[in-house]
């Protein structure tokens, strides 16, 4: 059976990424297959999964939301064996118009 666990809260600094990372780690250690999807442009969950803060991959969660196949956006976590990750995308940085 497939289960989906979503951790969301509008307020910043509410430990969403920390909670998601800890749940991911616990499930992986229990032998569960886990896909962590980071939808935050700050990429905090991606960083906790072992990716560099500024090393944005070619395919991210933004591509997934734009219709890309999940398998094309998924990479293996370098920090937690057995966990796949779809990394967040700091697209807002590329889209901002600064005065």
C-alpha positions in Angstrom: 0.0 0.0 0.0 1.2 3.5 -0.9 0.9 6.3 1.7 1.5 9.9 1.3 2.7 12.1 4.2 2.6 15.9 3.6 4.1 18.4 6.0 2.9 21.9 5.4 2.5 25.1 7.2 2.4 28.7 5.8 4.5 30.2 8.5 8.3 30.3 8.0 10.5 28.8 10.6 7.9 26.2 11.8 10.4 23.3 11.4 8.7 21.9 8.3 11.9 20.8 6.6 13.4 19.4 9.8 10.3 17.4 10.5 10.1 16.1 6.9 13.8 15.2 7.0 13.4 13.3 10.3 10.3 11.4 9.0 12.2 10.6 5.8 15.1 9.2 7.8 12.9 7.2 10.1 11.0 5.6 7.2 14.2 4.8 5.3 15.7 3.2 8.4 12.6 1.1 8.8 13.2 -0.2 5.3 10.4 1.8 3.6 10.8 3.2 0.1 10.7 7.0 0.3 10.4 9.9 -2.2 11.0 13.3 -0.6 9.7 16.2 -2.7 11.0 19.7 -1.8 8.6 22.4 -3.0 10.3 25.2 -1.2 12.5 27.7 -3.1 14.8 27.9 -0.1 15.7 24.2 -0.7 16.0 23.4 3.0 14.8 19.8 2.6 17.1 19.3 -0.4 20.1 20.5 1.7 19.1 18.2 4.6 19.0 15.3 2.1 22.6 16.0 1.3 22.6 18.3 -1.7 24.5 21.6 -1.9 22.5 24.8 -1.2 23.5 26.3 -4.6 23.9 23.1 -6.6 20.5 23.1 -8.4 20.0 20.1 -10.7 18.7 20.3 -14.2 15.3 19.0 -13.2 13.5 20.1 -10.0 10.1 20.2 -8.4 9.3 23.2 -10.5 9.7 21.0 -13.6 7.5 18.3 -12.0 4.8 20.9 -11.4 5.2 22.0 -15.0 4.4 18.5 -16.2 7.7 16.7 -16.3 7.8 13.0 -15.4 8.6 12.4 -11.8 11.3 9.9 -12.7 13.1 12.5 -14.8 13.2 14.8 -11.7 14.2 12.2 -9.2 17.8 11.7 -7.8 19.2 9.6 -5.1 20.0 11.2 -1.8 23.7 11.3 -1.1 23.0 11.5 2.6 20.3 8.9 3.2 20.6 5.6 1.4 17.4 4.4 -0.2 15.8 7.8 -0.4 15.0 9.5 -3.6 14.6 13.2 -3.8 13.0 15.7 -6.1 14.9 18.9 -5.2 13.4 22.3 -4.7 14.1 25.1 -7.2 15.0 28.7 -6.3 13.2 29.9 -9.4 12.2 33.0 -7.7 15.8 34.1 -7.7 16.0 33.8 -11.5 12.6 35.5 -12.0 13.1 38.5 -9.8 13.5 41.9 -11.3 15.7 44.0 -9.1 15.7 47.8 -9.3 
